[in-house]
Amino acid sequence: MPLSAREEGRIQVSIEPDMPWWQKLLMALKVWRPPHRTKHHDVKNMPRPEPPPVTGAYGNEVVSKPQRRVPQRKDATP
């Protein structure tokens, strides 16, 4: 069964149980809201992965002849 957005941690619960009483009071009075933070914010701040080592004559680029979507008569048949 797939998890809901709240269970995955992408959506903050309206009043979190781990908040101090004064933050709950400010939220109830609609004076303050906790910062909206999703998994996107965590992933965005992660360090970038190391690039793979360069291999082959043209680096990591795959060099191939462009193929037509519809073969033409003058094309060589494989």
ChimeraX commands (.cxc) that place a marker at each C-alpha (Angstrom):
marker #1 position 0.00,0.00,0.00 radius 0.5
marker #1 position 1.57,3.34,-1.00 radius 0.5
marker #1 position 2.37,5.84,1.72 radius 0.5
marker #1 position 0.58,9.15,1.86 radius 0.5
marker #1 position 2.50,12.41,1.49 radius 0.5
marker #1 position 2.20,13.02,5.23 radius 0.5
marker #1 position 3.62,9.57,6.08 radius 0.5
marker #1 position 6.55,10.07,3.69 radius 0.5
marker #1 position 7.45,13.29,5.46 radius 0.5
marker #1 position 6.83,15.60,2.51 radius 0.5
marker #1 position 3.99,17.48,4.26 radius 0.5
marker #1 position 4.32,18.95,7.71 radius 0.5
marker #1 position 1.55,18.10,10.14 radius 0.5
marker #1 position -0.42,21.19,11.18 radius 0.5
marker #1 position 0.67,21.05,14.83 radius 0.5
marker #1 position 3.71,18.87,15.37 radius 0.5
marker #1 position 3.87,16.93,18.63 radius 0.5
marker #1 position 7.57,17.70,19.13 radius 0.5
marker #1 position 7.04,21.48,19.13 radius 0.5
marker #1 position 7.24,23.46,22.36 radius 0.5
marker #1 position 3.99,24.75,23.80 radius 0.5
marker #1 position 4.64,28.36,22.78 radius 0.5
marker #1 position 5.10,27.40,19.12 radius 0.5
marker #1 position 1.83,25.47,19.22 radius 0.5
marker #1 position 0.17,28.55,20.71 radius 0.5
marker #1 position 1.57,30.82,17.98 radius 0.5
marker #1 position 0.37,28.37,15.33 radius 0.5
marker #1 position -3.10,28.19,16.88 radius 0.5
marker #1 position -3.29,32.01,16.84 radius 0.5
marker #1 position -2.05,31.96,13.21 radius 0.5
marker #1 position 0.79,34.31,14.06 radius 0.5
marker #1 position 3.63,31.98,13.09 radius 0.5
marker #1 position 4.10,28.97,10.83 radius 0.5
marker #1 position 7.01,26.52,10.87 radius 0.5
marker #1 position 9.28,26.69,7.82 radius 0.5
marker #1 position 7.95,24.60,4.94 radius 0.5
marker #1 position 10.61,21.98,4.27 radius 0.5
marker #1 position 10.26,19.02,1.91 radius 0.5
marker #1 position 12.57,16.27,0.69 radius 0.5
marker #1 position 13.39,18.49,-2.28 radius 0.5
marker #1 position 15.09,20.99,0.05 radius 0.5
marker #1 position 17.19,18.25,1.64 radius 0.5
marker #1 position 18.26,16.76,-1.71 radius 0.5
marker #1 position 19.06,20.20,-3.13 radius 0.5
marker #1 position 21.57,20.86,-0.34 radius 0.5
marker #1 position 23.33,17.49,-0.69 radius 0.5
marker #1 position 26.85,17.44,-2.19 radius 0.5
marker #1 position 26.98,16.53,-5.87 radius 0.5
marker #1 position 28.18,13.00,-6.70 radius 0.5
marker #1 position 31.65,12.42,-8.15 radius 0.5
marker #1 position 31.67,12.27,-11.95 radius 0.5
marker #1 position 32.58,8.85,-13.39 radius 0.5
marker #1 position 36.13,8.34,-14.69 radius 0.5
marker #1 position 36.71,9.21,-18.34 radius 0.5
marker #1 position 37.05,6.09,-20.48 radius 0.5
marker #1 position 37.20,5.46,-24.21 radius 0.5
marker #1 position 38.54,7.47,-27.11 radius 0.5
marker #1 position 35.88,10.22,-26.88 radius 0.5
marker #1 position 35.57,10.37,-23.12 radius 0.5
marker #1 position 32.23,9.21,-21.81 radius 0.5
marker #1 position 30.38,10.38,-24.92 radius 0.5
marker #1 position 28.77,7.61,-26.96 radius 0.5
marker #1 position 29.58,8.24,-30.60 radius 0.5
marker #1 position 27.22,6.62,-33.09 radius 0.5
marker #1 position 25.98,7.40,-36.56 radius 0.5
marker #1 position 22.63,9.24,-36.47 radius 0.5
marker #1 position 19.87,6.93,-37.60 radius 0.5
marker #1 position 16.74,7.98,-39.42 radius 0.5
marker #1 position 13.37,7.18,-37.98 radius 0.5
marker #1 position 12.16,5.98,-41.35 radius 0.5
marker #1 position 14.84,4.21,-43.40 radius 0.5
marker #1 position 15.38,5.51,-46.90 radius 0.5
marker #1 position 16.07,3.47,-50.04 radius 0.5
marker #1 position 19.65,4.75,-50.32 radius 0.5
marker #1 position 20.48,3.66,-46.76 radius 0.5
marker #1 position 22.41,0.45,-46.45 radius 0.5
marker #1 position 20.33,-2.39,-45.10 radius 0.5
marker #1 position 21.84,-4.06,-42.06 radius 0.5
marker link #1:1,2 radius 0.2
marker link #1:2,3 radius 0.2
marker link #1:3,4 radius 0.2
marker link #1:4,5 radius 0.2
marker link #1:5,6 radius 0.2
marker link #1:6,7 radius 0.2
marker link #1:7,8 radius 0.2
marker link #1:8,9 radius 0.2
marker link #1:9,10 radius 0.2
marker link #1:10,11 radius 0.2
marker link #1:11,12 radius 0.2
marker link #1:12,13 radius 0.2
marker link #1:13,14 radius 0.2
marker link #1:14,15 radius 0.2
marker link #1:15,16 radius 0.2
marker link #1:16,17 radius 0.2
marker link #1:17,18 radius 0.2
marker link #1:18,19 radius 0.2
marker link #1:19,20 radius 0.2
marker link #1:20,21 radius 0.2
marker link #1:21,22 radius 0.2
marker link #1:22,23 radius 0.2
marker link #1:23,24 radius 0.2
marker link #1:24,25 radius 0.2
marker link #1:25,26 radius 0.2
marker link #1:26,27 radius 0.2
marker link #1:27,28 radius 0.2
marker link #1:28,29 radius 0.2
marker link #1:29,30 radius 0.2
marker link #1:30,31 radius 0.2
marker link #1:31,32 radius 0.2
marker link #1:32,33 radius 0.2
marker link #1:33,34 radius 0.2
marker link #1:34,35 radius 0.2
marker link #1:35,36 radius 0.2
marker link #1:36,37 radius 0.2
marker link #1:37,38 radius 0.2
marker link #1:38,39 radius 0.2
marker link #1:39,40 radius 0.2
marker link #1:40,41 radius 0.2
marker link #1:41,42 radius 0.2
marker link #1:42,43 radius 0.2
marker link #1:43,44 radius 0.2
marker link #1:44,45 radius 0.2
marker link #1:45,46 radius 0.2
marker link #1:46,47 radius 0.2
marker link #1:47,48 radius 0.2
marker link #1:48,49 radius 0.2
marker link #1:49,50 radius 0.2
marker link #1:50,51 radius 0.2
marker link #1:51,52 radius 0.2
marker link #1:52,53 radius 0.2
marker link #1:53,54 radius 0.2
marker link #1:54,55 radius 0.2
marker link #1:55,56 radius 0.2
marker link #1:56,57 radius 0.2
marker link #1:57,58 radius 0.2
marker link #1:58,59 radius 0.2
marker link #1:59,60 radius 0.2
marker link #1:60,61 radius 0.2
marker link #1:61,62 radius 0.2
marker link #1:62,63 radius 0.2
marker link #1:63,64 radius 0.2
marker link #1:64,65 radius 0.2
marker link #1:65,66 radius 0.2
marker link #1:66,67 radius 0.2
marker link #1:67,68 radius 0.2
marker link #1:68,69 radius 0.2
marker link #1:69,70 radius 0.2
marker link #1:70,71 radius 0.2
marker link #1:71,72 radius 0.2
marker link #1:72,73 radius 0.2
marker link #1:73,74 radius 0.2
marker link #1:74,75 radius 0.2
marker link #1:75,76 radius 0.2
marker link #1:76,77 radius 0.2
marker link #1:77,78 radius 0.2
view
